[in-house]
Amino acid sequence: MTRARIGVLALQGDVREHSRALAGLGADVVLVRRPEDLAEVAGLVLPGGESSVIDKLSRAFGMRDPIRTAIADGMPVLGTCAGLILLADRLEDGIAGQQTFGGLDATVRRNAFGSQTESFETDLDVPAVGDPRARATFIRAPIVSEVGPSAEVIARLPDGGVVGVRQGRVVGLSFHPELDGETRFHELLLDTARDA
Ligand code: GLN
């Protein structure tokens, strides 16, 4: 089987952790900074980091429209934390002028957990990746505050809060599987990219 070529948007954020996870699964990893890089890949990771910075840099680097087009054309995408924010069709508590790429029919609220729970870890039941439960680290994490009819919830906190959404080939997570050696979401991206 040929190695799937997967991009990681490498403008800001935890690019290295995602690259490692993908390389560990046998993917050919491309750091995506320019539209030419995007044209080479069969799937894309939007990393955790600071969504407002990634948004600004993506516009400065001429990446916003190519990424929007790739998503509209069906490119498989995995976004974690800031990456989830960037995939939201609707954003709450963004900074002034903050934009998203969109792709998920959902509203995402930035920094949704109060100061006492700015950072926490838990195990989540995620049927899309099966057993065992997924280890999930949340860091100044967003929450999905509303899910539209085109998107599907794939992960919830014990209190019901939505922290994972899928729409077609696009998956967005509030947490950071790349920090926990939890590679099943990256595997899902690879499988989707191979099938696409
Ligand atoms: N709070 C960050 C943002 O708004 C996301 C945090 C993260 O990616 N760990 O983009």
Boltz pocket constraint, residues with backbone or C-beta under 6 A from the ligand:
constraints:
  - pocket:
      binder: B
      contacts: [[A, 47], [A, 48], [A, 49], [A, 50], [A, 51], [A, 52], [A, 80], [A, 81], [A, 82], [A, 83], [A, 85], [A, 110], [A, 111], [A, 139], [A, 140], [A, 141], [A, 142]]
      max_distance: 6.0
